[in-house]
Amino acid sequence: MYDNIDPDAAESETPLGCGPRLPVVSGDAKTLRQQIFEHVRGEGRAARTDLTRALGISAGSATTLTAELISAGLLREVEGLARESARGRPPVALEVVNEGRYVIGIKLSDEMHSAVLTDFAGQMLADATLPTPPGRKSIETLLDEIDALMDLVLKPVNKALADISAVGIGLSGLVDHNTGIVAWSPLLTEPDMNLGQSFLERFGVPLFVDNDSNVLTLAELWFGAGRSMSDFAVVTIEHGVGMGFVLENRLFRGARGMGLELGHIKVQLDGALCRCGQRGCLEAYLADYALAREAATALHRNPRNQQSANAMLDALFSQAKSGNEAARTIFRRAGRYLSVGLSNVIQLFDPELIILSGERMQYDYLYADEVIAEMQRLTLNSGRVPCQIETHAWGDLVWARGASALALTAVTDRVVGELRT
């Protein structure tokens, strides 16, 4: 599970680290001061000698810059690990002042909204979920739902919105992270809604918004399997099909921040109708609404009934496990389309790892040996080390934790940047 918590971890007072473990190697690498702060947060606790070795800096630089961070209230000295000998001064380590800043991470979805409250060290303090009212909605209605969710996650720890430095939100659709504009989302009635600005005007707190697949990828990069990996992809299968990609240890979004829409690559010209309005998208053959559409036929149900897609798919999966050939055929067909999508990801990006995630990954037909074998057959593998595939069927709170990483990144950039001025 996330954070890879050791069974004996409760006996240790050392805080868990979070965030990427590998340095950014691009030309816009972070300042040394911020690298020090993020290394300490990544390790949970680190001595100055650890910083000199890990970052390749002098002891004098480590002393000067950590003193600045301590003076700014971002780091503090704590007693380090015990020595074998009791002689001499007790070792001193550094840790993040976790109560210095707080952020909220939110996942908005068709069926359930979820939120987590996180401190500046990345530790989750509280969580909350609310059922999503049915139907697409105006931005004002969506903000009402967000308001209720934030109130719910703040109450258990006696915090107020005034204590929050930033909020991160992940939702499905085409999202411009740089501007906060949602170009299109199945949750909203109108296109090109500036969710970031509307949120700031209503709540007075900065909002950082991104596609939900990107925030799940951030969850893997900050808390999960991708912490020590420079290049990996996350493919999500839920109400839609999404993808996030980490390149050189940082999230890749494309030139305009809206790239990697795997669900909307075309796999069949003039094919099935996708909810985006176009035909032949991968999502139209693999997402829950696509499978539910075929499930209605296989299970002899009226496709216009009010049964939820989840209930329909659970019934379909049960029938497939019981030997219903029509139900099995639907899952096998979806698995083949997934193979096509994954082979395209490998062919284009050559990632070290692809993580399959999302609620639909509970259906083992989608990651069966046949699916992976078909993916390999569709990929040019000559001279290529086979891409590793892992399945992580996490719940909504992990998506919300990824959204909290979105907010933590922005707050860290701001507060450490203020030290330079």
N, C-alpha and C positions, 0 to 999 in steps of 0.2 A: 504494500500500500504506500501511499505518499509519505514522504519524509523518511522512509525506511527506518522506523523507530525500533531500536533494539529492545528486546524483552526486559533487559535490566536498566533501561534508560531512566526509569522513574527514580532510581537510587542516585542518579547523578544530578548535580546542580548546574552542569554546563548546558547553556541553552542550545537548542537545535539551530543550525545555520540554514540559510535559504539564499537563493539566487544562483546565477551561473558561476561555475567554478573556474572556467577557462577565461583568459583575458581576451578582450576584443583586439583584433590585430589590424583593423582597417585604419585608414588615414585619419579618421575623426575619433581616434581612441580617447578615452576619458582622461581627465587630469590625474596626476599622481595622487593628489589629495582624495579624489573620489575613488580611485582604485584602492587606496588604503581603507577607506570607509567600507566599501563593498566587499573587500576581502575579509574584514573582521565580521561583517554580517554573514558572509557566506560560510565562515567557519564556526560561527556562533560565539567563539571566544579565541583570541589570538594574542601571542606575545609580540613585542616589537622585533625580537630576533626572527620570529616567523615571517614578519613582513619583509625584512631585509632579504631573506632567502627566496620567498615566493615572488616578490616584485623586482628583485635584483637592484635594490637601492642601498645607499649607505646608511649606517646607523645614525649619522647626524640628520639625514633627511627624514628618517622614520621618527626620530625624536621631535624634530621641529614640527612636522605636519600633524603628528598625532596630538601634540600639545595644542595646536590650533583647533583641532576637532574636539578635544576635551573642553577647551575654553568656550567653544560655541555650543556646548551642551549636546553634542552628537555622539561622542564616545565617553566612556568612563573607565577608570582603572578598577580592577577587581583582583581578588586573590587568585593566583593561577593554580596550576596543578601542584599537588604536594610533592615535595622532594623526598627521596629515600632517606636523606640525612636531615636532621632538624637544625643543623648549623646554618648560619648565615641568614640573610634577609629573605623572607618568603617571596617566592616568584610572583611577579605582577603580570596580569594579562589585561587585554582591552576587550570591551564588549559594547554593543550599541545601547544607547539610552532608549530602551524600548518604549517608555512612556512619553517620549519626546514628541511623537507624532502618531496620529491614528488615521487609518483609511478604511473605506468600505468598498468591497467588491461585490458586484451584482451580476447575476445571469438572468436575462429575460428570455422566456420561451413560451411556446404555445400553451403548455399545460401547467407549468409551475415556475414562479419566480423564486429565486434564492439569493441570499446575501450572507456575507461574512464580514465581521469587524476584525481588523488586523492591526497590531501595533507596529512600530517602526522597525522592529527586529524581524518582522514577517510572521509572528506567531498569532494564530487565530484565537480571538478572545470570546467570540459569540457567533452564532449563526441563526438564520431564520428562513422560513419558506412560506409562501402564500400561493394558493391555487390561482391560476390565471383566469380571469373572466373571459368567456368565449368571444370570438370574433375579433376582427381587426379594429383598431381604435385610433382616435385622434391623438396628437402629441400631448394635449392637456390631460386626457384620460390616462395615458401611459404615465405621465408625471404623478398623477394621483396615486396610481398603483405603486410607483417607486417610493413615494412619500410614506405610504402605509408600511412598506417593507423596511425602510430605513428606521422608522420609529420602532418597529418590532425587534430589530437587531440591536438597537442602542439601549433599550430599557433594561435588559438583564444585567448590564454592567454599569448602569447609572451614568451613561454618557449622553451628551446632547449633540445636535448637529454642529453646534459652534465648536466642538472639540475635534471635528473632522477636518483634516488638511486637504483631502481630495477624495473623489469617488471614481471608481472604474466600473464600466458597464460593458458587457458583451452581449450581443444579440445577433440573430441571423439576418442575412441580407448583405447588401452592398454598402459598406461603411467607409467613409473617408476619415481615418484616424487623425489626420493633421488638422482638419477643420471642424470635426464633430458632426458633420452632415451625414445623415442616413439617406443615401440616394434611393434605396428601395429596401423594404423589409416586409415580410409577411405579417408582421405584428401591427404595421401602421397603415392607415387608410390613404395617406398622401405620400408622394415621393418627395425627395429633396428636403427633408425636414432637418433643421439645425438643432439636433438634440442637445449638443454641448452648450450652445448659447441659451436655449430655453431653460435648461437645467440651472445654469449659473444665474439667470435673471430671477428664477423662482426661489432658489435655495441659498444663493450667495456662496456656493462652494464650487471649486473647479471640477469639471467632469472630463474624464478621458474615456472615449468610447471606441470600440473596435468590433470587428466581426467575431462571433462567438468561437469560431475555430481558432482564431489567433489567440484569444485569451486562454483557451484550453492548451494551446502550444506553449504559452507563457507558464502555465501551471506545470507542465513537464520540464521546462527550462529552469524554473525557480524551485520547484519542490519535488520533482519526480525523476524519471529515468534520463532526462536530457541534461542534467546539471553538469556533467563532465563530458559532454559530447558537442562537437563543433558544428556538425551538419546532420540534421534529422528532419523528418516530416511527420506530421500528425494528420491522419485522415479520419474525419468524424462522420458517423452515419446515425442520424436521428430523424427529426422532422425534415431535414434536408441533408445534403452531402457537402461537407466542407473540407478545407485543408489549410493547415498552417505549416510554415517552413522556417527552420532556423538555419541561417547561413553564416559561417564564421562566428558562431556563438551569439548571434543576435537575430531577432525576428525580422524576416524579410517580408515586406508588404508590396513591393512593386513601385513603379514611378509615381503613381498617384494614390498609393496607399490602399488600393482595392484589388490587388491581384490574387492569384491562386484560387480562383473560384472553380475548384475541381468539379463541383456538382453541375456546372453549366458548360463543361466541355461537351461537344456534340459526339455522340456515339451512334446516331442513326439519323440520316437526313430525312426530313419530313416524318419523323417518328412520333412517339407519344408526346402528348401535351404536358409541358412542365408548368409549375405554378408561377414561373417568371413570365409566362406568356409565349415563350418560344417552344419549338418542338425538337425532340431528339436529344435533350440534355441527359447526362448520366443520372441525375437526380430523379428524372421521370421514370427510371427503371429500378431504382434502388432505395429511395427514401420511403418513409413509413406510409405516406399517402399513396405512393405508387403500389406498394405491396398490398395495402388495404383495398385498393381498387380491384386488384386481381383476386384477393382473398374473398371478396363478396361473391364473386362468381364460383370459386372453388368450394365455398361453404354454403352455396345456395341461399345467400342473404340478399336482401334488398339493398343496393348500394346507396339508397337515399335514407336509410334508417339512421337513427341517432346514436348508434353504437360508436364509441370512440375508436380511433385508429389503434390505440394500444390494445383494447379489448379484442378487436378484430384480429390483430397480429398474434396475440397470445393464443387465440383459438386456432389460428392457422398453424402456428408452431406445434401446438399440441396434436393437431391432426397429422402433421408431417411426421412427428415422432411415433405416432400410432400406425404409420404405414400408408396414409392417404397419399396416393401417387400424384394427384393433382396439386396438393399442398407442397409435396416435395419438389415438384417441377418448378413451382414458383420460386422457391428458395434457391434451387440450383441455377435457374436463369439469372436471378439477381446476383448470385455468386460469380457467374461468368462475366457479367457487366462490371462487377467490382474488380475482377482480374484485369480487365481491359484498362480501367482507371489506374490501378496500381502499377501496371507495366508502363503506362505513359509517364507516371511520376518518376519511376526509376530511370526510364530512358532520357527524360529531360534533365533531372537534377542529380542523379547518382547518389542518393543519400546513404549514409551508413546504416540508418535504421528508419523504418516506417512503423509508427504506432497507430494501430486501429483502435478507435475509441468511440464512445457514444452509446446510447441506450440500446440501439439495435444490435450491438455486438454481443448481447446475451444470446443471440440466435447463432448457434455454432455452425450452421450451414454456411454462414458468410465468411468464416475463416477456416473452413475444413481443408484437409490436405489437398483436395482436388482444386480448390480455389487458388492456393499458393502454387501448386504445380502448373496450373494454367497460366498464372502470372509469369512464371519463369519461362514457359514456352513462348510467350508473346514478347519476351525481352531478349535483346541481343546480349548474350552473356559471355561471348568469347573474350577471355582475358579479364573478365570482371568478377570480383568477389561477390557472391550472392548477397543481396540486400537482406538484412535481418528484419523479420516481421514479429511484432509483439502486439498482444491484444490487451487493452486496459478498459474494462467496462465500468468506468467510474460514474458516480452519481453527480447531481447538479452542483453540490457544494464545491467540487473540484473546479468546475468552470468558474464559480464565483471566486475561488482562491486565485485563479489566473487573472481575473479582473482586478483583484486587489494588488497583484504584482504590477499591473498596468498603472495603477495609482501610485504605488510605492516608487516605481521608476521615475515618474514625473516629479514627485515630491523630493526625492533624493537629488535629481538634477537641479531642482530649484534651490534647495537649502544649502547644498554644498557649493553650488554656483555663487550664492550670495557671499560666501567667504572670500571669493576672489575679488569682490568689489569693496 
